[in-house]
């Protein structure tokens, strides 16, 4: 028996957990405090160098931002020299093409917008005709630079003189620009002109007006008493802050081999831009540097004091946080009552070892963990059954309850294409939440119900049947009503298997639900399938494929729509399943590509345009599928029509000769002699242009004429064969059947049976 404790008079002792923890924390704090003091003493000697490096890094960061923006802008401006619209406009200098100029204006507006707020405008100046195209319109140089972008230092003549300057890229000093109105001038701002030229194209150049104030607001170094940009030769100031920047002093102090110069009360930090070559200057007064050092000293002292206070408080708090639960636990174990938590105990660690109740609590925790793991193992067993992964049933026999009848319910999840799903992974997350909801709902109604996710969009529910429990159909119908509330985003196929008695039939039950799920109709509604029905596959017949080929070649849009509407009515009348619709439409797509391939037409562009076909057919929206297929057929018919209109004189002669002499012995050598070409060249040329061999085209022409003649009952098949150029009737019958699938006699009976 553990000895009894007395909680009446408890005082901190050196052996108590609280005192030992507090002492350990205080030792750690003293060690850290000593380290910080040594670090502070060492850092003070290097503080000025560190601050100088900090200011150099600040200037480097500002220069990187300036140069990156100017580099991207220069690249974009240079790309205009390769632009088709700009080149086309310059080639038509005898007359002004305002349509092309408007295209250039739109492009300049987009380019200016992409660099907002750093670029106010981008313009292209042409030598002949003397025009300037900018984002807002087309102006003469006098209008552009004398009215809309007027500056005393940059007159229209200055801009025209730029055609004669040799520099490829040049930044000019910032000046105030304004737009002159009737009564007053509207300030444009403090702008930096940038000119980018191509030495190979001197008849026009590109210029930009950079907003100096916007650059300064965004990229000025964090610590600065004055900031400016000097020209590459440091002979002029391109831009500088209005206050605290002495241009002459900054230029005089510049030394190429030094990153900073101390001149009087000022520190000048210099850095040359790698893109523009401009020299960036940041001025910091010695008093500011001293203030930074003093501020940093006080900051470090304050941080040190704060760390010490926080360390002491945290030590006491953590010691109590660790001490209190252990002390309360000991009271609970000793008194075996919940009100024992009010006690304040001592000598905690000795009492923990003397109490056996802790073992009982651990035992209970282990039992709960075993129950959870047993549930996971049961899920694992049934999942392996569905996946047909071999496992030894004897290993799981203790986990499985006695054999009872059961049923499976399969839930297949579909996403509405009208909803903006962020990624494929969102379907898996949604399926997980749906699975949790199904588990919660079925567990409330059935004593034993397991729900697990088989695929990214497929959930299986296993329900053990009891006579007194609700039929599974009613429970699933209730779930369907809940799912219908989210039909704007999702819809489901729900299939319920028959009742099975043995776990050995588990895979059979799963296969049954899979077969039932395939009975789903092609619509965007949740569908509940309770009975497995025999299904007949719907596929494209040879006659439907021939009709499709005919309307494609005809290029008649009404005929294409009529053929497709007929197919859609067939889907509706025959209650076609989703698999039937997808299979039929796949056959339709392949038939179209087959026709295009036979005509030797390129299909890459068509496939790229309609690359989302699998996404559309998987959406179960018949109207969207109809519109998509109609657009596809329209584009395919347009390709065929274009090929038919591109026939040249050689192809036309060959076709016309065959049409006029199909009843005779037609020789490729004869036609080649007529064209004064070799037979090999004519054969290759005809195949390239039509996608058909010469002999194949002759046979197709003869069979088409034979079909026409077979409609005349007074003509014998032997006569028809002779008229279309076949001297051997057996050869004619064989060729006719290979082409149409019917013998001439069968074809004649078929057309006789058709109504007029």
C-alpha positions in Angstrom: 0.0 0.0 0.0 1.4 3.4 -0.8 1.9 5.6 2.1 -0.7 8.3 2.8 0.1 12.0 2.1 -0.6 15.0 4.2 -1.5 18.1 2.3 -2.2 20.4 5.2 1.2 22.2 5.3 3.2 22.2 2.1 6.2 24.5 1.6 8.7 24.6 -1.3 11.7 22.3 -0.6 14.9 22.0 -2.5 14.0 18.4 -3.6 10.7 19.4 -5.0 10.2 19.4 -8.8 9.3 23.1 -8.9 12.5 24.2 -7.2 14.7 22.0 -9.3 13.1 23.1 -12.5 13.3 26.8 -11.5 17.0 26.4 -10.6 17.7 24.7 -14.0 16.0 27.5 -15.9 17.9 30.2 -14.0 21.2 28.5 -14.8 20.3 28.5 -18.5 19.3 32.2 -18.3 22.6 33.1 -16.7 24.5 31.3 -19.4 22.5 33.0 -22.2 22.9 36.4 -20.5 26.7 36.0 -20.3 26.8 35.0 -23.9 24.7 38.1 -24.9 26.9 40.4 -22.9 30.0 39.1 -24.6 28.3 39.4 -28.0 27.2 42.9 -27.3 30.7 44.0 -26.2 32.2 42.5 -29.4 29.5 43.9 -31.7 29.9 47.4 -30.4 33.4 47.5 -31.9 32.1 46.5 -35.3 28.9 48.5 -35.2 29.9 51.3 -37.5 31.2 48.9 -40.2 27.9 46.9 -39.9 25.8 50.0 -40.3 27.9 51.0 -43.4 27.4 47.5 -44.8 23.7 47.8 -44.0 23.5 51.1 -46.0 25.5 49.6 -48.8 23.0 46.7 -48.9 20.1 49.1 -48.9 21.6 51.0 -51.9 22.3 47.6 -53.6 18.6 46.6 -53.1 17.4 50.0 -54.5 19.8 49.7 -57.5 18.6 46.1 -58.2 15.0 47.3 -58.3 15.7 50.3 -60.5 17.9 48.3 -62.9 15.4 45.4 -63.1 12.5 47.7 -64.0 14.6 49.6 -66.5 16.0 46.4 -68.0 12.6 44.9 -68.5 11.3 48.2 -69.9 14.3 48.4 -72.4 13.7 44.8 -73.5 10.0 45.5 -74.1 10.8 48.7 -76.1 13.4 46.8 -78.2 10.8 44.2 -79.0 8.8 46.9 -80.8 11.5 47.0 -83.5 10.7 43.4 -84.3 6.9 43.9 -84.2 5.0 43.1 -87.4 2.6 46.1 -87.0 5.4 48.6 -86.5 7.4 47.2 -89.5 4.3 47.2 -91.7 3.5 50.8 -90.7 7.1 52.0 -91.7 6.8 50.2 -95.0 3.8 52.3 -96.0 5.3 55.7 -95.5 3.6 57.0 -98.7 0.3 56.9 -96.9 -0.7 56.6 -93.3 -2.3 53.3 -92.3 -4.5 54.4 -89.4 -5.7 50.8 -88.8 -2.1 49.7 -88.2 -1.4 52.8 -86.2 -4.3 51.9 -84.0 -3.0 48.4 -83.4 0.4 50.0 -82.4 -1.4 52.4 -80.1 -3.2 49.6 -78.3 0.0 47.7 -77.9 1.7 50.7 -76.5 -1.1 51.2 -74.1 -0.9 47.6 -72.9 2.9 48.0 -72.5 2.6 51.2 -70.5 -0.1 49.6 -68.3 2.2 46.6 -67.6 4.8 49.0 -66.1 2.3 51.2 -64.1 3.0 53.4 -62.1 6.6 53.6 -63.2 5.9 54.5 -66.8 3.7 57.4 -67.7 3.7 56.8 -71.5 5.6 55.0 -74.3 5.8 56.6 -77.8 7.2 55.7 -81.2 8.5 58.7 -83.3 8.7 58.2 -87.1 11.1 60.3 -89.3 8.8 60.0 -92.3 5.9 60.6 -92.1 6.6 62.9 -89.2 4.3 61.3 -86.7 4.4 60.2 -83.1 2.2 57.2 -82.0 1.6 57.0 -78.2 -0.9 55.2 -76.0 -3.6 57.9 -76.4 -3.4 58.5 -80.1 -1.4 59.8 -83.1 0.1 63.3 -83.1 2.7 65.4 -84.9 6.0 66.0 -83.1 4.8 69.6 -82.4 1.6 68.4 -80.8 3.2 65.6 -78.8 6.2 67.4 -77.5 4.9 71.0 -77.7 1.4 70.4 -76.2 0.8 67.0 -74.6 4.3 66.5 -73.2 5.8 70.0 -73.1 9.0 70.9 -71.3 11.3 73.9 -71.5 14.3 71.6 -71.8 12.9 69.2 -74.3 11.4 71.0 -77.3 10.1 69.3 -80.4 13.4 70.0 -82.2 15.2 68.2 -79.4 13.2 65.0 -80.1 13.6 65.3 -83.9 17.4 65.7 -83.3 17.4 62.2 -81.7 17.2 60.6 -85.1 20.8 61.8 -85.7 22.2 60.7 -82.3 24.3 57.5 -82.2 23.4 56.2 -78.7 21.3 53.0 -78.7 19.8 53.6 -75.2 20.0 56.8 -73.2 18.4 58.2 -70.1 18.0 62.0 -70.0 17.7 64.2 -66.9 14.3 64.4 -65.2 12.3 67.5 -65.8 8.8 68.8 -65.2 6.4 68.0 -68.0 2.9 69.5 -68.5 0.0 69.3 -70.9 -0.8 72.8 -72.3 -4.5 73.6 -72.3 -6.5 76.6 -73.5 -6.4 78.4 -70.2 -3.9 76.6 -68.1 -1.3 73.8 -68.2 -1.9 70.5 -66.6 1.1 69.1 -64.7 2.3 65.7 -65.9 4.9 65.3 -63.2 8.6 64.9 -62.8 9.5 62.6 -65.7 12.7 61.0 -66.9 12.9 60.6 -70.7 14.3 57.2 -72.0 15.2 56.7 -75.7 15.8 53.2 -77.1 17.0 53.0 -80.7 18.0 50.2 -83.2 21.0 51.1 -85.3 19.6 49.0 -88.2 16.3 51.0 -88.2 17.1 54.7 -88.0 13.8 55.8 -89.5 12.0 55.6 -86.1 12.9 55.3 -82.4 11.0 54.4 -79.2 10.9 56.7 -76.2 9.4 56.4 -72.7 8.5 58.9 -70.0 9.4 57.4 -66.5 7.7 58.7 -63.4 10.7 59.6 -61.2 8.5 60.2 -58.1 6.9 56.8 -58.4 10.4 55.1 -58.7 11.5 57.1 -55.6 8.5 56.1 -53.5 8.9 52.5 -54.3 12.7 51.9 -54.3 14.4 54.7 -52.3 16.9 53.2 -49.8 15.4 52.8 -46.3 17.9 55.2 -44.7 18.7 58.3 -46.8 19.3 62.0 -46.4 19.5 62.4 -50.2 19.3 60.0 -53.2 20.2 60.7 -56.8 21.1 59.1 -60.1 24.1 60.4 -62.1 24.8 59.9 -65.8 27.3 57.1 -66.6 30.1 59.6 -66.9 28.9 61.4 -63.7 28.8 64.7 -65.7 25.1 65.3 -65.1 22.4 64.6 -62.6 19.6 62.4 -64.1 17.4 62.5 -61.0 17.8 63.6 -57.4 15.6 64.2 -54.3 14.6 67.8 -53.9 16.1 68.1 -50.4 19.5 67.3 -48.9 21.2 66.4 -52.2 24.1 68.6 -53.4 24.8 67.5 -57.0 28.1 69.2 -57.3 29.4 67.7 -54.0 28.1 64.3 -55.0 29.9 64.5 -58.4 33.2 65.8 -56.9 33.3 63.1 -54.2 32.8 60.2 -56.6 35.7 57.8 -56.9 35.4 54.8 -59.2 37.3 52.4 -57.0 35.4 53.1 -53.7 31.9 52.1 -52.7 31.5 55.0 -50.3 33.3 58.3 -49.6 33.3 60.3 -46.3 33.3 64.0 -47.1 32.9 66.3 -44.2 29.7 65.6 -42.4 28.4 63.4 -45.2 28.8 59.8 -46.3 28.3 59.2 -50.1 27.5 55.6 -51.1 28.0 54.9 -54.8 26.9 52.0 -57.0 27.0 51.7 -60.8 24.0 50.1 -62.5 24.8 47.0 -64.6 22.1 47.7 -67.2 22.0 51.4 -67.7 25.6 52.2 -66.5 24.2 55.1 -64.4 25.8 55.8 -61.0 23.4 55.7 -58.0 24.2 57.9 -55.0 22.8 57.6 -51.5 23.8 60.4 -49.1 23.7 59.9 -45.3 24.9 62.5 -42.8 27.4 61.6 -40.1 24.8 62.7 -37.5 22.3 60.2 -39.0 24.9 57.5 -38.9 25.7 58.3 -35.2 21.9 58.4 -34.5 21.6 54.9 -36.0 24.5 53.6 -33.9 23.0 55.2 -30.7 19.6 53.8 -31.6 21.0 50.4 -32.1 22.9 50.6 -28.8 19.7 51.4 -26.9 17.8 48.8 -28.9 20.3 46.1 -27.9 20.2 47.2 -24.3 16.4 47.2 -24.3 16.3 43.8 -25.9 18.8 42.4 -23.4 16.7 43.7 -20.5 13.5 42.5 -22.1 15.0 39.0 -22.6 16.1 38.9 -19.0 12.7 39.8 -17.7 10.9 37.5 -20.1 13.4 34.7 -19.2 12.7 35.0 -15.5 9.0 35.2 -16.0 9.0 32.2 -18.4 11.1 30.2 -16.1 8.7 30.6 -13.2 5.7 30.1 -15.5 7.1 26.9 -17.2 8.1 25.5 -13.8 4.6 26.0 -12.5 3.1 24.6 -15.7 5.1 21.4 -15.4 4.8 21.2 -11.6 1.0 21.8 -11.2 -0.2 18.9 -13.4 2.1 16.4 -11.7 1.0 17.6 -8.3 -2.6 17.4 -9.2 -2.1 13.9 -10.7 -0.6 12.7 -7.5 -3.6 14.0 -5.5 -6.0 12.3 -7.8 -4.1 9.0 -7.6 -3.7 9.1 -3.8 -7.3 10.1 -2.9 -9.0 8.6 -6.0 -11.5 11.5 -6.1 -12.0 14.3 -8.5 -12.0 17.0 -5.7 -8.5 15.9 -4.9 -7.3 18.2 -7.7 -7.7 21.1 -5.3 -4.8 19.9 -3.1 -1.3 21.2 -3.3 1.2 18.4 -2.9 4.9 18.0 -2.6 7.5 15.2 -3.3 5.7 14.5 -6.5 8.1 12.1 -8.3 8.4 9.7 -5.3 4.6 9.4 -5.1 4.1 8.7 -8.9 6.3 5.5 -8.5 4.3 4.3 -5.5 0.8 4.4 -7.0 -0.5 1.6 -9.2 -3.5 3.4 -10.5 -1.4 4.9 -13.2 -1.1 1.4 -14.7 -4.9 1.1 -14.9 -5.2 4.3 -16.7 -2.5 3.2 -19.2 -4.4 -0.1 -19.6 -7.6 1.7 -20.5 -5.7 3.9 -23.1 -4.2 0.7 -24.6 -7.6 -0.9 -24.9 -9.1 2.2 -26.7 -6.1 2.2 -29.0 -6.5 -1.5 -29.8 -10.2 -1.0 -30.6 -9.3 1.8 -33.1 -6.6 -0.3 -34.7 -9.0 -3.3 -35.0 -11.4 -1.0 -36.9 -8.6 0.1 -39.3 -7.7 -3.5 -39.9 -11.2 -4.4 -40.8 -11.2 -1.5 -43.3 -7.9 -2.9 -44.6 -9.4 -6.4 -45.0 -12.4 -5.3 -46.9 -10.4 -3.0 -49.1 -8.1 -5.9 -50.0 -11.1 -8.0 -50.9 -12.4 -5.3 -53.3 -8.9 -4.8 -54.8 -8.6 -8.6 -55.1 -5.3 -8.6 -53.1 -4.7 -12.0 -51.6 -4.8 -12.1 -47.8 -5.0 -15.0 -45.4 -8.6 -14.8 -44.0 -7.5 -16.7 -40.9 -5.3 -13.8 -39.8 -8.4 -11.6 -39.7 -10.9 -14.1 -38.4 -10.8 -12.7 -34.8 -11.5 -9.2 -36.2 -14.6 -10.3 -38.2 -17.9 -10.8 -36.5 -20.1 -13.8 -37.4 -21.2 -14.1 -41.0 -24.3 -12.0 -41.5 -26.2 -10.9 -44.7 -24.9 -7.6 -46.1 -25.3 -5.2 -49.0 -23.0 -2.8 -50.7 -23.8 0.8 -51.8 -21.6 2.4 -54.3 -21.4 6.3 -54.5 -19.8 7.7 -57.7 -19.1 11.4 -57.5 -19.2 13.8 -60.5 -18.2 17.5 -60.6 -20.4 20.0 -62.3 -18.3 21.6 -65.1 -20.1 24.9 -64.5 -18.5 25.3 -61.1 -14.9 26.6 -60.9 -13.0 23.7 -59.4 -9.4 24.8 -58.5 -7.7 21.5 -59.1 -8.2 17.8 -59.5 -7.1 17.3 -55.9 -10.3 19.2 -54.8 -12.4 16.2 -56.0 -10.5 13.9 -53.7 -11.0 16.3 -50.7 -14.7 16.6 -51.5 -15.0 12.8 -51.7 -13.4 12.6 -48.3 -15.9 14.9 -46.7 -18.8 13.1 -48.5 -17.4 9.8 -47.1 -17.4 11.2 -43.6 -21.0 12.4 -44.0 -22.1 9.0 -45.3 -20.3 7.2 -42.4 -22.0 9.4 -39.9 -25.4 9.0 -41.4 -25.3 5.2 -41.8 -23.7 4.7 -38.4 -26.6 6.4 -36.8 -29.0 3.9 -38.4 -27.1 0.7 -38.5 -25.1 -1.1 -35.8 -22.4 -2.1 -38.2 -21.7 0.1 -41.3 -18.2 0.6 -42.8 -17.6 3.3 -45.4 -14.3 3.6 -47.3 -13.0 5.4 -50.4 -11.9 3.1 -53.2 -11.0 5.7 -55.8 -10.6 9.4 -56.0 -14.3 9.7 -56.9 -15.7 6.4 -55.7 -17.0 5.6 -52.2 -18.2 2.1 -50.9 -20.6 1.6 -48.0 -20.8 -1.9 -46.5 -24.0 -2.4 -44.3 -24.6 -5.6 -42.2 -28.3 -6.4 -42.3 -30.6 -6.9 -39.3 -34.3 -7.5 -39.5 -35.2 -4.7 -37.1 -33.1 -2.0 -38.9 -34.3 0.3 -41.7 -34.1 -1.0 -45.3 -30.9 0.3 -47.0 -33.0 1.8 -49.9 -34.7 4.2 -47.5 -31.4 5.3 -45.9 -29.8 5.9 -49.3 -32.9 7.8 -50.5 -32.5 10.1 -47.5 -28.8 10.7 -48.5 -29.9 11.4 -52.1 -32.2 14.2 -50.8 -29.3 15.7 -48.9 -27.0 15.5 -52.0 -29.7 17.3 -54.1 -29.1 20.4 -52.0 -25.6 20.6 -53.6 -26.7 19.7 -57.1 -25.4 23.1 -58.3 -21.8 21.7 -57.6 -22.0 17.9 -57.5 -24.1 15.0 -58.6 -23.9 11.2 -57.8 -24.6 7.8 -59.1 -25.8 5.5 -56.3 -26.0 1.8 -56.9 -27.2 -0.8 -54.3 -26.3 -4.4 -54.6 -28.4 -7.5 -53.8 -28.1 -9.1 -50.3 -25.1 -11.5 -49.9 -24.5 -13.9 -47.1 -20.8 -14.7 -47.2 -17.7 -12.5 -47.1 -16.3 -14.7 -49.9 -18.9 -13.1 -52.2 -17.8 -9.6 -51.3 -16.0 -9.0 -54.6 -19.1 -10.3 -56.5 -21.2 -7.7 -54.7 -18.8 -5.0 -55.7 -18.8 -6.1 -59.3 -22.6 -6.0 -59.3 -22.6 -2.3 -58.1 -20.0 -1.5 -60.7 -22.2 -3.0 -63.5 -25.2 -1.1 -62.1 -23.3 2.2 -62.0 -22.7 1.8 -65.7 -26.4 2.0 -66.3 -26.3 5.7 -65.5 -28.1 7.9 -68.0 -26.3 10.9 -69.6 -27.6 13.8 -67.4 -26.4 16.0 -64.5 -28.7 14.7 -61.8 -28.1 12.3 -58.9 -29.4 8.9 -60.0 -30.3 6.0 -57.7 -30.0 2.6 -59.3 -31.6 -0.3 -57.4 -31.9 -3.0 -60.1 -29.3 -4.4 -62.6 -30.9 -4.4 -66.1 -29.5 -5.9 -69.3 -28.0 -3.3 -71.6 -27.5 -3.3 -75.3 -24.6 -1.3 -76.6 -25.2 1.7 -78.9 -22.5 2.2 -81.4 -22.2 4.0 -84.8 -23.4 1.9 -87.7 -21.7 1.8 -91.1 -24.6 3.7 -92.6 -24.4 6.5 -90.0 -20.7 6.8 -90.7 -21.3 7.1 -94.4 -23.9 9.7 -93.8 -21.5 11.6 -91.6 -18.8 11.4 -94.3 -21.3 12.7 -96.9 -22.4 15.7 -94.9 -18.7 16.5 -94.0 -17.7 16.6 -97.6 -20.8 18.5 -98.6 -19.9 21.3 -96.1 -23.7 22.0 -95.5 -24.1 23.4 -92.0 -27.8 22.6 -91.9 -27.1 19.0 -92.9 -24.4 18.7 -90.2 -26.8 20.0 -87.5 -29.6 17.8 -88.8 -27.4 14.7 -88.6 -26.2 15.5 -85.1 -29.8 16.3 -83.9 -30.9 12.9 -85.2 -28.2 11.2 -83.2 -29.2 13.2 -80.0 -32.8 12.2 -80.5 -31.7 8.6 -80.8 -29.8 8.9 -77.4 -33.0 10.3 -75.8 -35.4 7.7 -77.4 -33.2 4.7 -76.5 -32.4 6.0 -73.0 -28.7 5.7 -73.8 -26.4 5.3 -70.8 -23.4 7.6 -70.2 -21.0 4.9 -71.5 -23.1 4.5 -74.7 -23.0 8.3 -75.3 -19.3 8.5 -74.7 -18.5 5.5 -76.8 -20.7 6.7 -79.7 -19.3 10.3 -79.7 -15.7 8.8 -79.5 -16.6 6.8 -82.6 -17.9 10.0 -84.3 -14.6 11.9 -83.5 -12.5 9.0 -84.8 -14.6 8.8 -88.0 -14.0 12.5 -88.6 -10.2 12.2 -88.1 -10.3 9.1 -90.4 -11.9 11.2 -93.2 -9.3 14.0 -92.6 -6.5 11.5 -92.7 -7.8 10.0 -96.0 -7.7 13.5 -97.5 -4.2 14.0 -96.2 -5.3 17.0 -94.2 -3.4 18.2 -91.1 -5.2 17.6 -87.9 -2.8 19.0 -85.3 -4.6 22.4 -85.0 -8.0 20.8 -84.8 -6.8 18.4 -82.0 -5.2 21.3 -80.1 -8.4 23.4 -80.3 -10.6 20.5 -79.1 -8.1 19.0 -76.7 -10.6 19.2 -73.8 -12.9 16.6 -75.4 -12.5 14.1 -72.5 -13.4 16.9 -70.1 -16.6 17.7 -72.0 -17.9 14.2 -72.5 -17.2 13.4 -68.8 -19.5 16.3 -67.8 -22.8 14.5 -68.5 -24.4 17.6 -70.0 -26.1 16.7 -73.3 -26.6 20.3 -74.5 -22.9 21.1 -73.9 -21.9 17.9 -75.7 -24.1 18.7 -78.7 -22.7 22.3 -79.0 -19.1 21.0 -78.7 -19.6 18.2 -81.3 -21.4 20.7 -83.7 -18.4 23.1 -83.4 -16.0 20.2 -84.0 -17.9 19.0 -87.1 -18.2 22.5 -88.5 -14.4 23.1 -88.2 -13.7 19.7 -89.8 -16.1 20.4 -92.7 -14.4 23.8 -93.2 -11.0 22.0 -93.5 -12.4 19.6 -96.1 -14.1 22.4 -98.0 -10.8 24.3 -98.0 -9.0 21.3 -99.5 -11.6 20.8 -102.1 -11.3 24.4 -103.2 -7.5 24.2 -103.4 -7.4 21.7 -106.3 -5.0 22.7 -109.0 -5.1 22.2 -112.8 -3.4 18.8 -112.8 -5.8 17.3 -110.2 -8.8 18.9 -111.9 -7.7 17.4 -115.3 -7.2 13.9 -113.8 -10.6 14.0 -112.1 -12.4 15.3 -115.2 -10.7 12.7 -117.4 -11.8 9.9 -115.1 -15.3 11.3 -114.9 -15.6 11.3 -118.7 -13.9 7.9 -119.4 -14.7 5.8 -116.3 -16.5 3.3 -118.6 -13.3 2.7 -120.6 -9.9 1.2 -119.8 -8.3 4.1 -117.9 -4.5 4.1 -117.8 -2.3 6.3 -115.7 0.2 6.4 -118.5 -2.5 7.7 -120.9 -3.3 10.6 -118.6 0.3 11.3 -118.0 0.9 11.5 -121.7 -2.0 14.0 -122.0 -0.4 16.1 -119.4 3.1 15.6 -120.8 4.3 14.4 -117.4 5.6 11.1 -116.1 3.2 8.6 -114.7 5.1 8.4 -111.4 5.0 12.1 -110.9 1.2 12.2 -111.7 0.5 9.4 -109.3 2.5 11.0 -106.4 1.1 14.4 -107.1 -2.5 13.2 -107.2 -2.1 11.2 -103.9 -0.6 14.3 -102.2 -3.4 16.6 -103.3 -6.4 14.3 -102.8 -5.2 11.9 -100.1 -6.3 9.0 -102.4 -4.4 6.7 -104.8 -5.2 7.0 -108.5 -6.7 3.5 -108.7 -8.7 4.1 -105.5 -10.3 7.2 -107.0 -11.1 5.4 -110.3 -12.8 2.6 -108.4 -14.8 5.0 -106.2 -16.0 6.9 -109.3 -17.1 3.6 -110.9 -18.9 2.4 -107.8 -20.7 5.7 -107.5 -21.9 5.5 -111.1 -22.8 1.8 -110.5 -25.0 2.8 -107.6 -26.8 5.3 -109.9 -27.3 2.7 -112.7 -28.5 0.0 -110.3 -31.6 2.2 -109.6 -32.7 1.4 -113.2 -34.4 -2.1 -112.9 -34.1 -2.8 -116.7 -30.3 -2.9 -116.5 -28.8 -6.2 -115.6 -25.8 -6.4 -113.3 -23.7 -7.6 -116.2 -24.7 -4.4 -118.1 -24.0 -2.2 -115.2 -20.5 -3.7 -114.8 -19.7 -3.2 -118.5 -20.9 0.5 -118.4 -18.7 1.4 -115.5 -15.6 -0.2 -117.0 -15.5 -3.7 -115.5 -15.3 -6.4 -118.2 -15.3 -9.1 -115.5 -18.5 -9.2 -113.6 -17.0 -11.1 -110.7 -14.4 -8.4 -110.2 -17.2 -5.8 -110.3 -19.2 -7.7 -107.6 -16.2 -8.1 -105.4 -15.2 -4.5 -105.6 -18.8 -3.3 -105.1 -19.1 -5.4 -101.9 -15.7 -4.3 -100.5 -16.7 -0.7 -100.9 -20.4 -0.7 -99.8 -20.6 -3.8 -97.7 -23.4 -5.2 -100.0 -23.4 -7.1 -103.3 -25.0 -5.3 -106.2 -28.0 -7.5 -106.0 -28.4 -6.8 -102.2 -28.0 -3.1 -102.8 -30.7 -3.1 -105.5 -33.1 -4.9 -103.2 -32.3 -2.4 -100.4 -33.1 0.7 -102.5 -36.2 -1.0 -104.0 -37.5 -1.5 -100.5 -36.9 2.1 -99.5 -39.9 4.5 -99.8 -39.7 7.1 -102.5 
